[in-house]
Amino acid sequence: MPSDLPAHESSRPDQPRKLLLLDAASLYYRAFYGVPDVRKDAAAPPSNALRGFLDMIATLVLAHRPTHLVACWDDDWRPAFRVDAIPTYKTHRLADGSVEAEDTPDDLAPQVPAIVDVLSGLGIARLGAAGYEADDVIGTLVARFRGQLPIDVVTGDRDLFQVVDDAAGVRVLYTARGGVRDADVVDQTFLQTKYAVPTGRAYADMATLRGDTSDGLPGVTGVGEKTAAALIAEFGDLAGLRAAVDGGDPRIKGARRRNLEAAASYLDVAPVVVQVAQDAPLPVEPADLAVPTAVADPRLLSDVATRFGAASSVDRLLTALGID
C-alpha cells in the first residue's frame, strides 16, 4: 500500500518510520497535577503543565524515535453526537452553571494557549476536528495510516485501548501508572492478560457493557469487567450477545437476562459514545506530520519560553529532536 504520509526529512534517512500520536490533554493534565509549581513570584504565569508537557514529549522522542509526531487535540471535549446519545456523558466535568464549558483549573487555563503556541513555534503538528475529541482524531489517524507504518498512541485513557491492533502495528503507551518514562505497552497480549479480551474491538465491546462512571456511562446492571469479558468471549462480540438475548438463547437466563433486556435502550446508543470515530473531518492532506528538523517560528517560541519560564524544557525538547 502506498503511504499517504509525507517523507521524513531528517538527518537520519535510514531511521525506521514510526507515527507517535499524543493524546495532548491527557498528557498536559497529568503534567499539571504532577509537576510542581515553582514560581517565586505569584504574579508570574503558571508553567508547570507547559514545562511538564514539553519534558514528556522530549522523553518520548528519545525513547521511541518517531519519524512522525502529532499532538491530537480536543476541539470539542464533549461532542454533541455523544451527548445526544447519552445526555449524562461527562456531565460531572461541566463548570458550575455551564451546559458546555469544561471545569478547568484556574492555573491550567492560561497554559493551554501557551502549549498551542509552543507546538506551533516548534513545528510539531497539532490536529483537531470541530465537533470531535482527541480520541476521534487518534482513531481517524489510526484508520488512515494503519498498516503503512507502526503507530504508538500515548495516553492515560483506557478508552483508546480499542485501537490496539497487532497485525497493523498499533499499540498504546499507557501512562496512567508509570508516566511516559515507564508506560505500559498495551498490545493484544496485554489486553488478553489484563482484561481477558483478545482485540481492541473486543475491548470496546467489553467497555460498553461494563460502563464507565467517570464518563457518565452507566453500563449494564450487574455486569462488571470480568462478566463483560466472559460474555464477549462466549458470544463473539456485542452484536452476537444482543442477538442471543433477542433470540431467547437459553445460555442467558435469570437476572442476567433481565438486566440485559432492561439495558436495551442503553446498548442501542452506547457504542456511538464508546467507539472512537474513524472519519473525523481532518484535512484530506493533513499538515506535515514529520518530526520537525528546524524551528518553525523562532520568535514565537522564544517569546513563550521567556514569558512562561520554560526555556529549559524547550531546549530539552529541541535537543531530543536534534535541532540545534
PASEBA-1860 file (N, C-alpha, C; in nm, 3 decimals):
! residues 324
1> MPSDLPAH> 0.085/-0.119/0.000/0.000/0.000/0.000/0.088/0.124/0.000 ~ 0.070/0.218/-0.091/0.148/0.339/-0.089/0.112/0.425/0.030 ~ 0.210/0.492/0.085/0.187/0.572/0.204/0.137/0.711/0.169 ~ 0.038/0.759/0.246/-0.010/0.896/0.232/0.071/0.991/0.318 ~ 0.156/0.938/0.405/0.234/1.024/0.493/0.350/1.087/0.418 ~ 0.382/1.212/0.451/0.496/1.276/0.387/0.625/1.208/0.424 ~ 0.720/1.213/0.334/0.851/1.156/0.362/0.914/1.230/0.479 ~ 0.989/1.157/0.558/1.055/1.216/0.674/1.186/1.282/0.630
9> ESSRPDQP> 1.190/1.413/0.645/1.307/1.488/0.601/1.397/1.511/0.722 ~ 1.482/1.418/0.749/1.568/1.430/0.865/1.711/1.399/0.828 ~ 1.797/1.421/0.926/1.938/1.389/0.905/1.963/1.240/0.924 ~ 1.856/1.163/0.955/1.869/1.019/0.975/1.778/0.948/0.875 ~ 1.813/0.950/0.747/1.723/0.896/0.645/1.697/0.747/0.660 ~ 1.785/0.674/0.731/1.765/0.530/0.748/1.684/0.496/0.873 ~ 1.639/0.598/0.946/1.563/0.574/1.068/1.430/0.507/1.034 ~ 1.396/0.398/1.102/1.268/0.332/1.075/1.151/0.427/1.101
17> RKLLLLDA> 1.053/0.422/1.012/0.939/0.512/1.025/0.847/0.469/1.139 ~ 0.798/0.566/1.213/0.703/0.541/1.322/0.621/0.668/1.343 ~ 0.491/0.648/1.364/0.399/0.758/1.393/0.365/0.754/1.541 ~ 0.387/0.866/1.610/0.357/0.879/1.752/0.241/0.978/1.766 ~ 0.129/0.929/1.819/0.010/1.012/1.837/-0.007/1.044/1.985 ~ -0.008/1.171/2.019/-0.017/1.214/2.158/-0.160/1.256/2.190 ~ -0.217/1.198/2.294/-0.344/1.246/2.348/-0.309/1.368/2.433 ~ -0.310/1.484/2.371/-0.247/1.602/2.429/-0.305/1.638/2.566
25> ASLYYRAF> -0.437/1.646/2.577/-0.497/1.686/2.704/-0.465/1.587/2.815 ~ -0.464/1.460/2.782/-0.428/1.358/2.881/-0.289/1.386/2.938 ~ -0.197/1.426/2.851/-0.060/1.449/2.896/-0.046/1.582/2.970 ~ -0.108/1.689/2.918/-0.086/1.816/2.989/-0.164/1.823/3.121 ~ -0.274/1.751/3.133/-0.340/1.741/3.264/-0.251/1.664/3.361 ~ -0.191/1.556/3.314/-0.100/1.479/3.400/0.016/1.567/3.445 ~ 0.069/1.646/3.352/0.179/1.736/3.387/0.135/1.841/3.489 ~ 0.015/1.895/3.470/-0.035/1.999/3.561/-0.041/1.948/3.704
33> YGVPDVRK> -0.091/1.826/3.722/-0.106/1.773/3.857/0.021/1.707/3.909 ~ 0.116/1.676/3.820/0.234/1.603/3.863/0.361/1.684/3.874 ~ 0.365/1.801/3.808/0.486/1.883/3.807/0.466/2.000/3.903 ~ 0.560/2.021/3.996/0.542/2.128/4.095/0.537/2.267/4.031 ~ 0.461/2.354/4.093/0.458/2.495/4.055/0.573/2.563/4.130 ~ 0.676/2.603/4.057/0.798/2.654/4.121/0.808/2.806/4.115 ~ 0.697/2.874/4.088/0.703/3.021/4.080/0.744/3.083/4.213 ~ 0.836/3.175/4.205/0.873/3.253/4.322/0.794/3.383/4.328
41> DAAAPPSN> 0.740/3.423/4.214/0.660/3.545/4.204/0.517/3.505/4.168 ~ 0.424/3.533/4.259/0.285/3.492/4.236/0.225/3.561/4.114 ~ 0.285/3.671/4.070/0.233/3.742/3.953/0.279/3.678/3.822 ~ 0.378/3.590/3.829/0.427/3.524/3.708/0.323/3.421/3.662 ~ 0.317/3.394/3.532/0.220/3.296/3.483/0.258/3.156/3.524 ~ 0.161/3.071/3.554/0.193/2.932/3.585/0.250/2.862/3.462 ~ 0.337/2.764/3.485/0.403/2.699/3.372/0.423/2.549/3.390 ~ 0.372/2.493/3.500/0.404/2.352/3.527/0.348/2.258/3.421
49> ALRGFLDM> 0.227/2.283/3.371/0.170/2.196/3.268/0.249/2.209/3.138 ~ 0.286/2.331/3.103/0.363/2.355/2.981/0.499/2.287/2.990 ~ 0.570/2.310/3.100/0.703/2.251/3.114/0.696/2.098/3.116 ~ 0.600/2.046/3.193/0.587/1.902/3.202/0.549/1.839/3.069 ~ 0.462/1.903/2.995/0.421/1.853/2.864/0.539/1.846/2.768 ~ 0.620/1.951/2.765/0.737/1.953/2.678/0.839/1.848/2.721 ~ 0.858/1.833/2.852/0.951/1.731/2.901/0.902/1.591/2.864 ~ 0.771/1.569/2.869/0.716/1.439/2.830/0.744/1.410/2.683
57> IATLVLAH> 0.724/1.509/2.597/0.749/1.488/2.454/0.897/1.457/2.432 ~ 0.984/1.529/2.502/1.127/1.503/2.488/1.161/1.360/2.527 ~ 1.104/1.314/2.639/1.127/1.177/2.684/1.077/1.077/2.581 ~ 0.959/1.101/2.526/0.901/1.010/2.427/0.983/1.007/2.299 ~ 1.028/1.122/2.255/1.107/1.129/2.131/1.238/1.052/2.148 ~ 1.303/1.070/2.261/1.429/1.000/2.284/1.408/0.849/2.297 ~ 1.299/0.808/2.361/1.276/0.666/2.386/1.225/0.592/2.263 ~ 1.145/0.660/2.180/1.076/0.589/2.073/1.116/0.635/1.933
65> RPTHLVAC> 1.188/0.744/1.921/1.241/0.792/1.795/1.137/0.791/1.682 ~ 1.026/0.862/1.703/0.928/0.870/1.594/0.981/0.950/1.477 ~ 0.938/0.915/1.359/0.966/0.997/1.241/0.850/1.092/1.213 ~ 0.733/1.060/1.270/0.614/1.142/1.253/0.547/1.157/1.389 ~ 0.498/1.277/1.418/0.453/1.310/1.552/0.335/1.406/1.542 ~ 0.227/1.374/1.615/0.107/1.459/1.614/0.057/1.478/1.756 ~ 0.033/1.602/1.795/-0.039/1.632/1.917/-0.187/1.637/1.881 ~ -0.263/1.539/1.927/-0.404/1.527/1.891/-0.488/1.605/1.993
73> WDDDWRPA> -0.578/1.687/1.942/-0.640/1.793/2.021/-0.790/1.774/2.037 ~ -0.840/1.813/2.155/-0.984/1.817/2.179/-1.039/1.951/2.127 ~ -1.087/1.953/2.004/-1.158/2.074/1.960/-1.295/2.081/2.026 ~ -1.348/1.967/2.066/-1.473/1.961/2.141/-1.460/1.847/2.240 ~ -1.454/1.880/2.369/-1.429/1.778/2.471/-1.555/1.696/2.502 ~ -1.672/1.748/2.460/-1.799/1.680/2.489/-1.888/1.693/2.364 ~ -1.857/1.616/2.260/-1.924/1.635/2.131/-2.075/1.611/2.138 ~ -2.146/1.687/2.056/-2.292/1.681/2.056/-2.343/1.542/2.022
81> FRVDAIPT> -2.274/1.472/1.931/-2.326/1.341/1.892/-2.320/1.241/2.007 ~ -2.226/1.259/2.098/-2.220/1.171/2.215/-2.320/1.214/2.321 ~ -2.336/1.343/2.341/-2.434/1.393/2.438/-2.575/1.360/2.392 ~ -2.601/1.370/2.262/-2.733/1.334/2.210/-2.765/1.186/2.236 ~ -2.662/1.102/2.229/-2.681/0.959/2.252/-2.702/0.930/2.401 ~ -2.617/0.987/2.486/-2.625/0.965/2.631/-2.605/1.101/2.700 ~ -2.712/1.168/2.740/-2.702/1.304/2.795/-2.612/1.316/2.917 ~ -2.590/1.207/2.990/-2.505/1.215/3.109/-2.356/1.213/3.075
89> YKTHRLAD> -2.322/1.205/2.948/-2.182/1.193/2.909/-2.102/1.312/2.960 ~ -2.007/1.284/3.048/-1.912/1.382/3.104/-1.980/1.500/3.175 ~ -2.104/1.483/3.222/-2.169/1.596/3.289/-2.096/1.638/3.416 ~ -2.028/1.545/3.480/-1.959/1.577/3.605/-1.839/1.669/3.582 ~ -1.798/1.684/3.456/-1.683/1.771/3.427/-1.725/1.912/3.385 ~ -1.855/1.938/3.381/-1.901/2.070/3.342/-1.868/2.172/3.451 ~ -1.830/2.292/3.407/-1.810/2.401/3.503/-1.943/2.436/3.567 ~ -1.939/2.482/3.690/-2.062/2.517/3.761/-2.146/2.615/3.681
97> GSVEAEDT> -2.273/2.579/3.663/-2.365/2.667/3.593/-2.355/2.664/3.443 ~ -2.266/2.582/3.387/-2.249/2.577/3.242/-2.308/2.449/3.185 ~ -2.354/2.459/3.060/-2.403/2.339/2.991/-2.303/2.292/2.886 ~ -2.189/2.363/2.872/-2.093/2.321/2.771/-1.947/2.342/2.809 ~ -1.915/2.434/2.900/-1.776/2.462/2.934/-1.722/2.361/3.033 ~ -1.599/2.315/3.007/-1.536/2.221/3.097/-1.478/2.292/3.218 ~ -1.488/2.229/3.333/-1.431/2.283/3.456/-1.280/2.266/3.451 ~ -1.210/2.376/3.422/-1.065/2.372/3.407/-0.999/2.447/3.521
105> PDDLAPQV> -0.898/2.390/3.586/-0.830/2.461/3.695/-0.779/2.597/3.650 ~ -0.792/2.696/3.739/-0.754/2.834/3.703/-0.611/2.844/3.654 ~ -0.520/2.771/3.716/-0.379/2.782/3.678/-0.345/2.702/3.552 ~ -0.436/2.616/3.508/-0.413/2.544/3.383/-0.460/2.624/3.263 ~ -0.571/2.695/3.279/-0.634/2.762/3.166/-0.538/2.849/3.083 ~ -0.453/2.933/3.143/-0.363/3.016/3.060/-0.249/2.938/2.997 ~ -0.226/2.816/3.043/-0.116/2.738/2.988/-0.153/2.665/2.859 ~ -0.283/2.641/2.839/-0.324/2.569/2.719/-0.292/2.649/2.592
113> PAIVDVLS> -0.326/2.779/2.586/-0.285/2.856/2.468/-0.133/2.862/2.451 ~ -0.060/2.862/2.563/0.086/2.862/2.554/0.137/2.732/2.493 ~ 0.072/2.620/2.528/0.109/2.492/2.469/0.083/2.495/2.319 ~ -0.030/2.552/2.280/-0.062/2.566/2.137/0.048/2.644/2.067 ~ 0.089/2.756/2.127/0.191/2.841/2.064/0.326/2.771/2.056 ~ 0.363/2.698/2.160/0.492/2.629/2.158/0.493/2.521/2.050 ~ 0.385/2.446/2.038/0.379/2.345/1.933/0.390/2.411/1.795 ~ 0.323/2.524/1.779/0.331/2.595/1.652/0.472/2.647/1.627
121> GLGIARLG> 0.534/2.704/1.731/0.669/2.755/1.715/0.769/2.646/1.682 ~ 0.750/2.530/1.743/0.840/2.419/1.717/0.817/2.356/1.580 ~ 0.692/2.365/1.531/0.658/2.299/1.405/0.608/2.157/1.425 ~ 0.565/2.125/1.548/0.505/1.994/1.574/0.358/2.000/1.535 ~ 0.314/1.905/1.455/0.176/1.904/1.407/0.079/1.893/1.524 ~ -0.026/1.975/1.519/-0.135/1.970/1.616/-0.265/1.960/1.536 ~ -0.338/1.852/1.556/-0.458/1.828/1.476/-0.580/1.810/1.565 ~ -0.686/1.882/1.531/-0.816/1.864/1.594/-0.922/1.871/1.486
129> AAGYEADD> -1.045/1.843/1.525/-1.156/1.848/1.430/-1.278/1.903/1.502 ~ -1.344/2.000/1.443/-1.462/2.061/1.504/-1.567/1.953/1.532 ~ -1.615/1.952/1.658/-1.718/1.856/1.694/-1.667/1.719/1.734 ~ -1.534/1.706/1.751/-1.475/1.576/1.784/-1.371/1.592/1.893 ~ -1.351/1.483/1.967/-1.248/1.478/2.071/-1.115/1.432/2.013 ~ -1.011/1.448/2.095/-0.879/1.398/2.054/-0.882/1.249/2.027 ~ -0.962/1.174/2.105/-0.975/1.030/2.081/-1.018/1.002/1.937 ~ -1.107/1.085/1.886/-1.157/1.066/1.749/-1.051/1.102/1.646
137> VIGTLVAR> -0.972/1.205/1.677/-0.859/1.239/1.589/-0.763/1.121/1.582 ~ -0.735/1.065/1.699/-0.646/0.948/1.704/-0.707/0.831/1.627 ~ -0.835/0.804/1.650/-0.899/0.695/1.579/-0.898/0.713/1.429 ~ -0.916/0.837/1.384/-0.916/0.866/1.241/-0.777/0.850/1.181 ~ -0.675/0.899/1.251/-0.538/0.887/1.201/-0.493/0.741/1.201 ~ -0.534/0.665/1.303/-0.502/0.523/1.304/-0.567/0.454/1.185 ~ -0.694/0.484/1.160/-0.763/0.422/1.047/-0.699/0.460/0.914 ~ -0.653/0.583/0.905/-0.596/0.632/0.780/-0.459/0.574/0.751
145> FRGQLPID> -0.378/0.553/0.855/-0.239/0.515/0.833/-0.202/0.376/0.883 ~ -0.301/0.300/0.935/-0.271/0.166/0.985/-0.215/0.081/0.871 ~ -0.114/0.003/0.905/-0.053/-0.084/0.806/0.053/-0.016/0.722 ~ 0.061/0.117/0.727/0.161/0.189/0.649/0.291/0.206/0.727 ~ 0.279/0.213/0.859/0.396/0.226/0.947/0.349/0.197/1.089 ~ 0.439/0.160/1.179/0.396/0.136/1.318/0.340/0.264/1.380 ~ 0.238/0.248/1.465/0.174/0.361/1.531/0.170/0.335/1.681 ~ 0.222/0.430/1.759/0.210/0.427/1.904/0.122/0.543/1.948
153> VVTGDRDL> 0.023/0.513/2.030/-0.068/0.614/2.085/-0.032/0.635/2.231 ~ -0.005/0.759/2.270/0.036/0.789/2.407/-0.081/0.853/2.481 ~ -0.129/0.787/2.585/-0.247/0.835/2.656/-0.255/0.776/2.795 ~ -0.331/0.841/2.880/-0.366/0.785/3.009/-0.510/0.739/3.013 ~ -0.573/0.730/2.897/-0.715/0.698/2.885/-0.732/0.556/2.830 ~ -0.793/0.469/2.910/-0.814/0.331/2.867/-0.906/0.319/2.746 ~ -0.989/0.419/2.722/-1.081/0.412/2.609/-1.006/0.383/2.478 ~ -0.883/0.430/2.470/-0.807/0.415/2.345/-0.746/0.277/2.328
161> FQVVDDAA> -0.764/0.190/2.425/-0.718/0.052/2.407/-0.788/-0.013/2.287 ~ -0.901/0.041/2.248/-0.977/-0.016/2.137/-0.904/-0.004/2.003 ~ -0.803/0.081/1.991/-0.733/0.094/1.862/-0.619/-0.006/1.848 ~ -0.589/-0.080/1.954/-0.478/-0.176/1.950/-0.502/-0.279/1.841 ~ -0.397/-0.304/1.763/-0.408/-0.398/1.651/-0.268/-0.449/1.619 ~ -0.236/-0.568/1.667/-0.101/-0.623/1.646/-0.067/-0.635/1.499 ~ -0.160/-0.683/1.418/-0.131/-0.707/1.277/-0.097/-0.578/1.204 ~ -0.157/-0.467/1.249/-0.130/-0.338/1.185/-0.022/-0.258/1.257
169> GVRVLYTA> 0.035/-0.314/1.364/0.143/-0.246/1.435/0.097/-0.127/1.517 ~ -0.027/-0.134/1.571/-0.081/-0.024/1.651/-0.080/-0.063/1.798 ~ -0.008/0.015/1.880/-0.001/-0.009/2.024/-0.045/0.117/2.098 ~ -0.072/0.100/2.227/-0.096/0.214/2.315/0.013/0.216/2.421 ~ 0.073/0.331/2.442/0.165/0.353/2.553/0.084/0.420/2.663 ~ 0.047/0.341/2.763/-0.049/0.383/2.865/0.024/0.442/2.984 ~ -0.001/0.570/3.010/0.080/0.646/3.105/0.020/0.657/3.244 ~ -0.098/0.599/3.268/-0.168/0.626/3.393/-0.089/0.584/3.516
177> RGGVRDAD> -0.013/0.476/3.505/0.060/0.426/3.622/0.205/0.472/3.624 ~ 0.278/0.451/3.516/0.421/0.479/3.517/0.463/0.604/3.443 ~ 0.366/0.683/3.395/0.401/0.802/3.319/0.465/0.765/3.186 ~ 0.523/0.864/3.120/0.583/0.838/2.989/0.714/0.763/3.000 ~ 0.779/0.771/3.114/0.908/0.702/3.131/0.892/0.551/3.146 ~ 0.781/0.510/3.203/0.760/0.367/3.228/0.616/0.331/3.192 ~ 0.577/0.368/3.071/0.441/0.343/3.027/0.416/0.193/3.006 ~ 0.294/0.150/3.032/0.255/0.014/2.997/0.239/0.006/2.846
185> VVDQTFLQ> 0.304/-0.091/2.784/0.290/-0.111/2.640/0.171/-0.203/2.618 ~ 0.064/-0.147/2.565/-0.061/-0.221/2.550/-0.071/-0.275/2.408 ~ -0.060/-0.406/2.398/-0.083/-0.476/2.272/-0.190/-0.582/2.298 ~ -0.214/-0.670/2.203/-0.322/-0.766/2.222/-0.290/-0.867/2.333 ~ -0.164/-0.899/2.353/-0.127/-0.987/2.464/-0.161/-0.921/2.598 ~ -0.133/-0.792/2.609/-0.167/-0.717/2.730/-0.318/-0.721/2.753 ~ -0.397/-0.697/2.647/-0.543/-0.696/2.660/-0.594/-0.832/2.706 ~ -0.537/-0.938/2.649/-0.581/-1.073/2.687/-0.545/-1.103/2.831
193> TKYAVPTG> -0.424/-1.066/2.870/-0.377/-1.095/3.006/-0.450/-1.012/3.111 ~ -0.468/-0.885/3.083/-0.526/-0.793/3.181/-0.677/-0.794/3.182 ~ -0.740/-0.805/3.065/-0.885/-0.788/3.057/-0.958/-0.909/2.998 ~ -0.884/-1.012/2.958/-0.945/-1.133/2.901/-1.023/-1.103/2.774 ~ -0.977/-1.005/2.697/-1.034/-0.977/2.565/-0.920/-0.986/2.463 ~ -0.947/-1.038/2.343/-0.837/-1.066/2.250/-0.796/-0.952/2.159 ~ -0.883/-0.853/2.142/-0.856/-0.748/2.045/-0.901/-0.612/2.098 ~ -0.858/-0.507/2.029/-0.906/-0.374/2.064/-1.055/-0.360/2.046
201> RAYADMAT> -1.108/-0.418/1.940/-1.252/-0.411/1.916/-1.329/-0.481/2.029 ~ -1.278/-0.595/2.074/-1.342/-0.664/2.184/-1.335/-0.582/2.312 ~ -1.227/-0.507/2.330/-1.217/-0.420/2.447/-1.329/-0.316/2.445 ~ -1.356/-0.256/2.328/-1.462/-0.157/2.317/-1.597/-0.218/2.352 ~ -1.623/-0.340/2.306/-1.749/-0.407/2.338/-1.758/-0.434/2.488 ~ -1.649/-0.480/2.547/-1.647/-0.505/2.691/-1.672/-0.375/2.768 ~ -1.607/-0.265/2.725/-1.622/-0.138/2.793/-1.765/-0.085/2.783 ~ -1.831/-0.113/2.672/-1.970/-0.072/2.657/-2.058/-0.142/2.759
209> LRGDTSDG> -2.040/-0.272/2.774/-2.117/-0.348/2.872/-2.084/-0.306/3.014 ~ -1.958/-0.288/3.042/-1.911/-0.253/3.178/-1.955/-0.113/3.218 ~ -1.953/-0.020/3.120/-1.980/0.119/3.151/-1.859/0.188/3.211 ~ -1.872/0.318/3.236/-1.762/0.396/3.292/-1.822/0.515/3.364 ~ -1.826/0.507/3.496/-1.887/0.616/3.573/-1.811/0.747/3.557 ~ -1.681/0.740/3.527/-1.603/0.863/3.510/-1.644/0.938/3.385 ~ -1.710/0.871/3.291/-1.760/0.937/3.170/-1.913/0.946/3.168 ~ -1.977/0.905/3.277/-2.122/0.910/3.283/-2.191/0.801/3.205
217> LPGVTGVG> -2.123/0.687/3.186/-2.181/0.574/3.113/-2.224/0.467/3.214 ~ -2.353/0.439/3.226/-2.399/0.350/3.334/-2.363/0.205/3.316 ~ -2.347/0.157/3.193/-2.323/0.016/3.172/-2.448/-0.066/3.199 ~ -2.431/-0.196/3.200/-2.542/-0.288/3.226/-2.538/-0.329/3.372 ~ -2.649/-0.317/3.440/-2.656/-0.354/3.581/-2.609/-0.497/3.601 ~ -2.520/-0.515/3.700/-2.473/-0.649/3.733/-2.364/-0.703/3.642 ~ -2.322/-0.623/3.545/-2.217/-0.668/3.452/-2.092/-0.584/3.475 ~ -1.996/-0.643/3.543/-1.868/-0.578/3.563/-1.770/-0.619/3.455
225> EKTAAALI> -1.644/-0.586/3.479/-1.542/-0.610/3.377/-1.527/-0.759/3.343 ~ -1.518/-0.844/3.444/-1.495/-0.987/3.420/-1.616/-1.052/3.351 ~ -1.735/-1.015/3.397/-1.855/-1.070/3.335/-1.868/-1.023/3.191 ~ -1.838/-0.896/3.168/-1.846/-0.842/3.031/-1.750/-0.916/2.940 ~ -1.629/-0.937/2.985/-1.530/-1.008/2.903/-1.576/-1.151/2.876 ~ -1.632/-1.217/2.977/-1.679/-1.355/2.959/-1.793/-1.360/2.858 ~ -1.883/-1.263/2.861/-1.993/-1.259/2.765/-1.943/-1.237/2.623 ~ -1.845/-1.149/2.608/-1.788/-1.126/2.475/-1.718/-1.253/2.426
233> AEFGDLAG> -1.648/-1.321/2.515/-1.579/-1.444/2.475/-1.680/-1.551/2.432 ~ -1.793/-1.558/2.503/-1.890/-1.663/2.474/-1.970/-1.636/2.347 ~ -2.002/-1.508/2.325/-2.092/-1.477/2.213/-2.022/-1.404/2.098 ~ -1.892/-1.385/2.108/-1.814/-1.332/1.997/-1.794/-1.183/1.998 ~ -1.902/-1.111/2.015/-1.895/-0.965/2.022/-2.028/-0.913/2.077 ~ -2.039/-0.782/2.089/-2.161/-0.723/2.146/-2.282/-0.753/2.059 ~ -2.265/-0.747/1.929/-2.377/-0.778/1.839/-2.423/-0.922/1.857 ~ -2.329/-1.015/1.872/-2.364/-1.154/1.893/-2.438/-1.175/2.024
241> LRAAVDGG> -2.394/-1.105/2.128/-2.461/-1.114/2.257/-2.603/-1.062/2.248 ~ -2.621/-0.949/2.184/-2.755/-0.889/2.174/-2.847/-0.977/2.090 ~ -2.792/-1.039/1.986/-2.873/-1.130/1.905/-2.917/-1.250/1.988 ~ -2.827/-1.298/2.075/-2.861/-1.411/2.161/-2.971/-1.374/2.260 ~ -2.961/-1.253/2.316/-3.066/-1.207/2.409/-3.199/-1.198/2.336 ~ -3.198/-1.133/2.220/-3.322/-1.113/2.146/-3.381/-1.246/2.097 ~ -3.292/-1.343/2.070/-3.338/-1.471/2.018/-3.374/-1.573/2.124 ~ -3.367/-1.533/2.252/-3.404/-1.624/2.359/-3.304/-1.734/2.385
249> DPRIKGAR> -3.176/-1.711/2.357/-3.072/-1.811/2.380/-3.078/-1.860/2.525 ~ -3.092/-1.990/2.546/-3.107/-2.043/2.683/-2.983/-2.025/2.771 ~ -2.870/-1.992/2.713/-2.750/-1.968/2.794/-2.762/-1.839/2.876 ~ -2.854/-1.752/2.837/-2.872/-1.626/2.908/-3.005/-1.634/2.980 ~ -3.000/-1.633/3.111/-3.124/-1.653/3.187/-3.119/-1.576/3.318 ~ -3.231/-1.579/3.388/-3.240/-1.519/3.520/-3.214/-1.371/3.521 ~ -3.146/-1.326/3.627/-3.119/-1.184/3.646/-3.034/-1.127/3.533 ~ -2.942/-1.209/3.481/-2.858/-1.158/3.372/-2.943/-1.124/3.250
257> RRNLEAAA> -3.036/-1.211/3.215/-3.124/-1.182/3.102/-3.206/-1.055/3.130 ~ -3.263/-1.048/3.249/-3.345/-0.931/3.281/-3.263/-0.802/3.273 ~ -3.142/-0.807/3.321/-3.058/-0.686/3.318/-3.020/-0.647/3.175 ~ -2.987/-0.746/3.094/-2.952/-0.717/2.955/-3.073/-0.666/2.877 ~ -3.188/-0.723/2.903/-3.309/-0.674/2.836/-3.343/-0.533/2.880 ~ -3.326/-0.505/3.009/-3.355/-0.370/3.061/-3.258/-0.266/3.006 ~ -3.139/-0.311/2.968/-3.036/-0.220/2.917/-3.042/-0.203/2.767 ~ -3.145/-0.253/2.702/-3.151/-0.250/2.555/-3.138/-0.109/2.499
265> SYLDVAPV> -3.208/-0.014/2.560/-3.201/0.124/2.508/-3.061/0.181/2.523 ~ -2.997/0.152/2.637/-2.859/0.196/2.657/-2.766/0.132/2.553 ~ -2.782/0.003/2.530/-2.694/-0.067/2.436/-2.718/-0.025/2.292 ~ -2.836/0.030/2.263/-2.862/0.082/2.129/-2.772/0.200/2.096 ~ -2.743/0.283/2.197/-2.672/0.409/2.172/-2.530/0.411/2.226 ~ -2.498/0.327/2.324/-2.367/0.334/2.389/-2.249/0.316/2.294 ~ -2.258/0.227/2.193/-2.142/0.215/2.104/-2.105/0.346/2.035 ~ -2.202/0.432/2.009/-2.173/0.562/1.947/-2.084/0.645/2.039
273> VVQVAQDA> -2.105/0.628/2.169/-2.029/0.706/2.267/-1.893/0.643/2.293 ~ -1.889/0.511/2.305/-1.766/0.442/2.344/-1.667/0.433/2.228 ~ -1.714/0.403/2.110/-1.623/0.380/1.998/-1.570/0.512/1.943 ~ -1.439/0.518/1.922/-1.380/0.639/1.864/-1.419/0.648/1.717 ~ -1.438/0.771/1.672/-1.468/0.792/1.530/-1.347/0.756/1.446 ~ -1.372/0.709/1.327/-1.264/0.682/1.232/-1.274/0.772/1.109 ~ -1.366/0.866/1.113/-1.389/0.952/0.998/-1.404/1.098/1.036 ~ -1.334/1.140/1.143/-1.339/1.281/1.179/-1.289/1.364/1.061
281> PLPVEPAD> -1.348/1.481/1.038/-1.315/1.560/0.919/-1.181/1.632/0.930 ~ -1.076/1.555/0.933/-0.942/1.611/0.925/-0.914/1.650/0.780 ~ -0.821/1.738/0.756/-0.792/1.777/0.618/-0.756/1.655/0.533 ~ -0.796/1.659/0.409/-0.764/1.548/0.319/-0.614/1.531/0.311 ~ -0.543/1.642/0.306/-0.397/1.640/0.311/-0.356/1.698/0.446 ~ -0.333/1.614/0.548/-0.301/1.665/0.681/-0.173/1.749/0.680 ~ -0.164/1.835/0.779/-0.041/1.911/0.796/0.075/1.813/0.803 ~ 0.188/1.859/0.757/0.308/1.773/0.757/0.327/1.711/0.895
289> LAVPTAVA> 0.323/1.581/0.901/0.332/1.511/1.028/0.475/1.473/1.065 ~ 0.570/1.503/0.980/0.708/1.465/1.008/0.759/1.541/1.129 ~ 0.839/1.472/1.209/0.906/1.537/1.321/0.987/1.655/1.266 ~ 0.975/1.774/1.326/1.045/1.890/1.269/1.195/1.877/1.277 ~ 1.263/1.934/1.178/1.409/1.935/1.176/1.464/2.077/1.194 ~ 1.373/2.173/1.206/1.412/2.312/1.231/1.296/2.380/1.301 ~ 1.325/2.483/1.377/1.220/2.559/1.446/1.136/2.633/1.342 ~ 1.006/2.621/1.354/0.917/2.682/1.255/0.903/2.832/1.275
297> DPRLLSDV> 0.896/2.876/1.400/0.876/3.019/1.430/0.961/3.054/1.551 ~ 1.089/3.089/1.529/1.179/3.115/1.642/1.131/3.227/1.733 ~ 1.073/3.332/1.676/1.029/3.445/1.759/0.916/3.403/1.852 ~ 0.817/3.331/1.799/0.706/3.285/1.882/0.756/3.191/1.991 ~ 0.841/3.098/1.954/0.892/3.001/2.050/0.970/3.070/2.161 ~ 1.054/3.164/2.125/1.134/3.236/2.224/1.046/3.319/2.316 ~ 0.943/3.381/2.259/0.854/3.465/2.339/0.781/3.384/2.445 ~ 0.725/3.270/2.405/0.651/3.187/2.501/0.746/3.129/2.606
305> ATRFGAAS> 0.862/3.081/2.563/0.958/3.023/2.656/1.000/3.125/2.761 ~ 1.019/3.250/2.718/1.062/3.355/2.811/0.949/3.394/2.905 ~ 0.829/3.416/2.853/0.717/3.460/2.936/0.679/3.356/3.039 ~ 0.692/3.229/3.005/0.648/3.124/3.096/0.764/3.055/3.168 ~ 0.884/3.105/3.150/0.997/3.045/3.220/1.020/2.901/3.183 ~ 1.000/2.871/3.054/1.007/2.732/3.008/1.126/2.707/2.915 ~ 1.225/2.794/2.920/1.337/2.782/2.827/1.409/2.648/2.840 ~ 1.428/2.600/2.963/1.499/2.473/2.982/1.423/2.357/2.919
313> SVDRLLTA> 1.292/2.357/2.934/1.211/2.250/2.876/1.210/2.258/2.724 ~ 1.205/2.379/2.671/1.211/2.396/2.526/1.345/2.346/2.474 ~ 1.453/2.383/2.541/1.586/2.339/2.498/1.598/2.187/2.505 ~ 1.541/2.128/2.609/1.547/1.983/2.623/1.476/1.914/2.507 ~ 1.362/1.968/2.466/1.290/1.909/2.354/1.363/1.932/2.224 ~ 1.420/2.048/2.205/1.497/2.075/2.084/1.614/1.977/2.072 ~ 1.681/1.951/2.183/1.791/1.855/2.183/1.742/1.717/2.146 ~ 1.627/1.676/2.203/1.572/1.545/2.172/1.538/1.533/2.024
321> LGID> 1.490/1.643/1.966/1.454/1.645/1.824/1.576/1.656/1.733 ~ 1.693/1.685/1.791/1.814/1.701/1.711/1.821/1.835/1.641 ~ 1.753/1.935/1.698/1.753/2.069/1.640/1.851/2.156/1.716 ~ 1.945/2.213/1.647/2.046/2.300/1.711/1.984/2.436/1.746
END
